[in-house]
Amino acid sequence: MGEYIRNFREHKAIPLRVKIISVSLVWLTIGYCVVAVIEMWWLRALLLMIAVAVSWHILSYATLRR
């Protein structure tokens, strides 16, 4: 079993580095789609709401301190 999975199962926590990378990738990919790909305003709004929800979910877990 991988280190990240083991830490999550045992501590219900995510390392700070992983949180930063995850949230950054969510915003980069969804931000690109909102700015350069999607033309419908309601779909842009939906994607932004999804980005907020996913970010909140990731950040809601405790930060694993080593």
SEVO-457522 format. One record per residue (C-alpha): residue in three letters; residue number from 1; x, y, z negated. Coordinates in Angstrom, 1 decimal. Each point is the difference from the previous one (the first is absolute). Example, Ala and Ser with C-alpha at 12.3 -4.5 7.8 and 13.67 -1.06 7.14 Angstrom:
<atoms>
   code   pos        x        y        z
    ALA     1     12.3     -4.5     -7.8
    SER     2      1.4      3.4      0.7
</atoms>
This chain:
<atoms>
   code   pos        x        y        z
    MET     1      0.0      0.0      0.0
    GLY     2      1.3      3.4      0.9
    GLU     3      1.2      2.5     -2.6
    TYR     4     -2.7      2.6      0.8
    ILE     5     -2.8     -2.5     -0.2
    ARG     6      1.4     -1.5     -3.2
    ASN     7      0.3      3.5     -1.6
    PHE     8     -3.5      0.9      1.1
    ARG     9     -1.5     -3.3     -1.4
    GLU    10      1.8      0.3     -3.3
    HIS    11     -0.1      3.7     -0.7
    LYS    12     -2.8      1.3      2.3
    ALA    13      2.4      2.7      1.0
    ILE    14      1.7      1.3      3.2
    PRO    15      3.5      1.4      0.1
    LEU    16      0.2      3.8      0.6
    ARG    17      2.0     -0.5      3.3
    VAL    18     -2.7     -2.3      1.4
    LYS    19     -2.8      2.4     -1.0
    ILE    20      1.8      2.9      1.8
    ILE    21      0.7     -2.1      3.1
    SER    22     -3.6     -1.4      0.1
    VAL    23     -1.8      3.4     -0.4
    SER    24      2.4      1.7      2.4
    LEU    25     -0.7     -2.6      2.7
    VAL    26     -3.7      0.2     -0.5
    TRP    27      0.1      3.8      0.5
    LEU    28      2.4     -0.1      2.9
    THR    29     -2.0     -2.6      2.0
    ILE    30     -3.4      1.4     -0.8
    GLY    31      1.2      3.6      0.4
    TYR    32      1.4     -0.8      3.5
    CYS    33     -3.3     -1.6      1.0
    VAL    34     -2.0      3.0     -1.3
    VAL    35      2.2      2.6      1.8
    ALA    36      1.0     -1.8      3.2
    VAL    37     -2.4     -2.8      0.7
    ILE    38     -3.5      0.5     -1.3
    GLU    39     -2.2      2.7      1.5
    MET    40     -3.3     -0.5     -1.9
    TRP    41     -0.2      2.2     -3.1
    TRP    42     -2.0     -2.5     -2.0
    LEU    43      2.5     -2.8      0.7
    ARG    44      2.9      2.3     -1.1
    ALA    45     -1.9      0.8     -3.2
    LEU    46     -0.6     -3.8     -0.6
    LEU    47      3.7     -0.8      0.5
    LEU    48      1.0      2.8     -2.4
    MET    49     -2.4     -1.4     -2.6
    ILE    50      1.5     -3.4      0.5
    ALA    51      3.5      1.4     -0.5
    VAL    52     -1.1      1.6     -3.2
    ALA    53     -1.6     -3.1     -1.3
    VAL    54      2.9     -2.3      0.8
    SER    55      2.5      2.5     -1.5
    TRP    56     -2.1      0.2     -3.2
    HIS    57     -0.2     -3.8     -0.2
    ILE    58      3.8     -0.4      0.4
    LEU    59      0.7      2.8     -2.5
    SER    60     -2.5     -1.4     -2.5
    TYR    61      2.3     -2.9     -0.9
    ALA    62      2.6      0.5     -2.7
    THR    63      3.5      0.8      1.1
    LEU    64      2.5     -2.8     -0.6
    ARG    65      2.9      1.3     -2.0
    ARG    66      3.2     -2.0      0.2
</atoms>
